[in-house]
Amino acid sequence: MSVRRTNPVILREQRDDAGCTLQLRVPADLAHFPGHFPQAPVLPGAVQVAWALQLAASRLGTSPHCREMEALKFQRLLRPGDRVTLTLRLDDARGKLHFAYREGELAYSSGRLVLEPRA
């Protein structure tokens, strides 16, 4: 049995004072695709949120856990092989992480995550 990936492929990243922007590719061999859905694989929204939390934690030093999700929007399906730009912006004063998956003018998903306090 082969081991399937659980993370995106990071093609490029750029950081600034407010956060970071990552160019990602959604691998075709993700562990999340079997069963979601067999005939037309789609990246689950929960995985998109988890990736935003994980990537922000490792790059911005934020908590990898959230206690609340605000203004979540899933506008377009992410599929195997898709390339997207993930923008992560930290509102440290409010303890919120803003994320958005886009490609050019196309919006895939976005939202605000109220983070658990850092340990």
C-alpha positions as CSV (number, residue, x, y, z in Angstrom):
1,M,0.0,0.0,0.0
2,S,1.5,3.4,-1.0
3,V,1.5,6.4,1.3
4,R,-0.5,9.3,0.1
5,R,0.3,12.9,0.5
6,T,-1.6,15.1,2.9
7,N,0.0,18.5,2.1
8,P,0.1,20.8,-1.0
9,V,3.1,21.2,-3.1
10,I,4.6,24.6,-2.5
11,L,5.9,26.1,-5.7
12,R,6.9,29.5,-4.4
13,E,6.4,31.7,-1.4
14,Q,6.8,35.4,-0.6
15,R,6.6,37.0,2.8
16,D,5.9,40.6,3.9
17,D,5.1,42.4,7.2
18,A,1.4,41.4,7.2
19,G,1.7,37.7,6.2
20,C,2.7,35.6,3.2
21,T,1.6,34.5,-0.2
22,L,2.2,30.9,-1.4
23,Q,1.8,29.4,-4.8
24,L,0.5,25.9,-4.4
25,R,-0.3,22.9,-6.5
26,V,-2.9,20.4,-5.3
27,P,-1.3,17.0,-5.8
28,A,-3.3,14.3,-7.5
29,D,-2.3,11.7,-5.0
30,L,-3.7,13.4,-1.8
31,A,-5.0,11.1,0.9
32,H,-8.2,13.3,1.0
33,F,-9.4,12.5,-2.5
34,P,-10.5,8.8,-2.3
35,G,-14.1,8.9,-1.3
36,H,-14.5,12.7,-1.8
37,F,-15.7,12.0,-4.6
38,P,-14.8,8.9,-6.5
39,Q,-15.8,10.1,-10.0
40,A,-14.8,13.7,-9.5
41,P,-12.3,14.3,-6.7
42,V,-12.6,17.6,-4.8
43,L,-10.4,19.0,-2.1
44,P,-12.6,19.2,1.1
45,G,-13.2,22.6,2.6
46,A,-11.9,21.3,6.0
47,V,-8.6,20.5,4.4
48,Q,-8.3,24.0,2.9
49,V,-8.8,25.5,6.3
50,A,-6.3,23.0,7.9
51,W,-3.7,23.9,5.2
52,A,-4.2,27.6,6.0
53,L,-3.7,27.0,9.7
54,Q,-0.7,24.8,9.2
55,L,1.1,27.0,6.7
56,A,0.4,30.1,8.8
57,A,1.7,28.4,12.0
58,S,5.0,27.4,10.3
59,R,5.6,30.7,8.6
60,L,3.9,33.4,10.8
61,G,4.3,31.7,14.2
62,T,0.5,31.5,14.8
63,S,-1.4,28.9,16.6
64,P,-2.2,25.9,14.4
65,H,-5.7,25.7,16.0
66,C,-8.7,27.9,15.7
67,R,-11.7,28.3,17.9
68,E,-14.1,29.9,15.5
69,M,-14.4,30.4,11.7
70,E,-15.9,33.6,10.2
71,A,-17.1,34.5,6.8
72,L,-16.1,31.2,5.2
73,K,-16.8,31.1,1.5
74,F,-16.3,28.2,-0.8
75,Q,-16.9,29.6,-4.3
76,R,-15.1,27.2,-6.6
77,L,-14.0,23.5,-6.4
78,L,-10.3,22.7,-6.0
79,R,-9.4,19.6,-7.9
80,P,-6.3,17.5,-8.4
81,G,-3.5,19.4,-10.2
82,D,-5.0,22.8,-9.7
83,R,-2.6,25.7,-9.0
84,V,-3.7,28.4,-6.6
85,T,-2.3,31.3,-4.7
86,L,-2.9,31.1,-0.9
87,T,-2.7,34.5,0.8
88,L,-2.4,34.5,4.6
89,R,-2.8,37.7,6.5
90,L,-2.5,38.0,10.3
91,D,-4.6,40.5,12.3
92,D,-2.6,40.0,15.5
93,A,-4.6,42.6,17.5
94,R,-7.8,40.6,16.9
95,G,-6.2,37.2,16.9
96,K,-7.5,36.4,13.4
97,L,-6.0,34.8,10.4
98,H,-7.4,35.9,7.0
99,F,-6.9,33.3,4.2
100,A,-7.9,33.3,0.5
101,Y,-7.2,30.7,-2.2
102,R,-7.3,32.4,-5.6
103,E,-5.9,32.1,-9.1
104,G,-5.9,35.4,-10.9
105,E,-9.4,36.8,-10.7
106,L,-10.9,33.4,-9.8
107,A,-11.8,33.0,-6.1
108,Y,-11.8,29.5,-4.7
109,S,-12.3,30.0,-1.0
110,S,-11.7,32.5,1.8
111,G,-12.4,33.2,5.4
112,R,-11.3,34.4,8.8
113,L,-10.1,32.1,11.5
114,V,-10.2,33.2,15.1
115,L,-7.0,31.6,16.5
116,E,-6.4,29.9,19.8
117,P,-4.0,31.9,21.9
118,R,-0.3,30.9,21.4
119,A,1.0,28.7,24.1
